[in-house]
Amino acid sequence: MMNNKWLQVKEILREQGGTPMNVLWIRKMWRGGPIRIKELNYLLYQGMEKGELNRIETGDKPKWRLRFG
């Protein structure tokens, strides 16, 4: 189940063509049932630990971008 959600996060980020997005925008573009911010943050930080995402500090909410297409 988490793997499917992770794949959807990557697809949302890929559709943006490399434009960094914060968790609220990712949630807004989420397809299917509702997802909690806490769950999305968990997926994003796991992706960062795996080396698949870059976290960009903006001073407010970090933005996320896929490291590899």
C-alpha positions in Angstrom: 0.0 0.0 0.0 2.8 2.5 0.9 4.6 1.5 -2.3 1.6 2.5 -4.4 1.4 5.9 -2.6 5.1 6.4 -3.1 4.7 5.7 -6.8 1.9 8.3 -6.9 4.1 10.9 -5.2 6.8 10.3 -7.8 4.3 10.5 -10.6 2.9 13.9 -9.3 6.5 15.3 -9.1 7.4 13.9 -12.5 4.3 15.6 -14.1 5.6 18.9 -12.9 8.7 18.7 -15.0 11.2 19.2 -12.2 9.4 22.2 -10.6 9.8 21.8 -6.8 6.6 21.4 -4.9 5.7 21.6 -1.2 3.6 19.0 0.6 0.4 21.0 0.3 0.6 21.2 -3.5 1.4 17.5 -3.7 -1.7 16.8 -1.5 -3.8 19.1 -3.7 -2.9 17.1 -6.8 -3.4 13.7 -5.0 -5.7 11.3 -6.9 -8.0 8.9 -5.2 -8.9 9.0 -1.6 -7.8 11.6 0.9 -4.3 11.5 2.3 -3.0 13.0 5.5 -0.2 15.6 5.5 1.6 13.4 8.1 1.5 10.4 5.8 2.8 12.5 2.8 5.6 13.9 4.9 6.6 10.4 5.9 6.7 9.3 2.3 8.7 12.4 1.3 11.3 12.0 4.0 11.7 8.3 3.2 12.3 9.2 -0.4 14.9 11.7 0.7 16.7 9.0 2.8 16.6 6.6 -0.2 18.3 9.3 -2.3 15.3 9.7 -4.7 14.3 13.2 -3.7 16.0 16.5 -3.0 14.7 18.7 -0.2 14.9 22.4 -1.0 14.8 24.8 2.0 12.5 27.8 1.4 12.3 29.2 4.9 8.6 28.2 5.3 7.8 24.8 4.0 10.4 22.7 2.3 9.9 21.9 -1.4 10.6 18.6 -3.0 12.0 17.6 -6.3 12.8 14.2 -7.9 16.6 13.7 -8.0 16.4 11.5 -11.1 13.8 11.9 -13.8 
